[in-house]
Amino acid sequence: MQTLLGDLRFALRLLGRQPGFTATAVLVLALGIGANAAVFSVVNTLLLKPLPGVRGDGEIVGLYNKNTQRAGDYRSFSYPNYVDIREGARSFSGVSAFTLSWRG
């Protein structure tokens, strides 16, 4: 225990001699911890917590539009197709749509 306390006092003395390095190290650690907490919050919210309104497995299903031009490929629905599916859905309590798009 004495060795640990001696090492701790030595480390604090060294950090006190170089305040610029100490401030930089503390700032880098704070930014790293903050970024880690932010990323975990996003992952926790989007991937780990269940979606609101969903009570269990099997309550969310995906509908896909098969591409007849290329085997094993799928394509997105047009908005009028989506409206037809939404209006005609008798097996689902609700239908929603999303698209993944970005500009590169």
N, C-alpha and C positions, 0 to 999 in steps of 0.2 A: 504494500500500500504506500510505503514511503517513496518507492521508486516512481509510482504513478504520480504522486503529488509533486515530486521533484521535476518530472518530465513536463507536467502541466505548467508549473511556474516558469520553467525554461522556455516553453513554447510561447507563453504570454509575454515574456521579456523580449523575445525575438520579434514578435508581432508588434510590440510597442516601439521598437527601434525603427521599423519601416512602416510608417503609417500609410504611405501610398500603396504599397503592396497589400497591406491588410485591408484597406478600403476596396481595392480591386477584387481581392479574393472574396470578401463578404458580398460585394455586388454581383459577382459571377455566380456564387452559390445561391443568392436570393433569386436571380433571374432563372437559374436552372430549376429551382424548387417551384417557382411560380409557373413556369412553362409546363413542368411535369404535372402539376395540379390541374392546370387548364386542359391539357390533353386528356388526362384521366376523367375529368368532368364531362367532356364531350363524348368520350368512349362509353362512359357509364350511362349517360343519358340516351345515346343513340343505339347502343348495342346490348348493354347488360340489363337495363330495366325493361320490363314488359311495356308494350304500347298501351296508352290509355284506352279503355273501353274493350280491351281484349282480355278475356277471362282465362284462356288456356290455349294449349297447342291445338292446331287444327282449325282455328277460327279465322286465320288469314290464309287465303289462297292466292295464287298468281295465275292470271290468264295471259296467254301468249298467242300471238298471231303467227302461224307457221308460214315460212317463206317457201312457196312452191317452186321458186326458181333454183334455190340451192338447198340440197338435202342437209338436214340437221341445223338449219339456220332459222332464226326467228326475227320478226320485224315489229315495229311499234304499230299501234292502232292509230287510225286517223281520229280526229275529234268526233266527226259524225258517227263512226263505228262505236266509239266509246259511249256516246249518248244512247245509241240503240241498245247496247249491252246493259247500260244502267237502267234504262226504262223497261227493258224486258226481263230483268233479273227477278226470278221468283224464288230461287234457292238461296239468295244472299240477303242479309239484312241491310246491306249497303254496298255500294261500289265506288271506289275512288281510283284515280289514275295519277301517275307521275312519269316524268321523263328525266333522263340524265343527259344533260347537254352542257357543253362548255365551248368556249372559243379559244383556240390555240394558236 
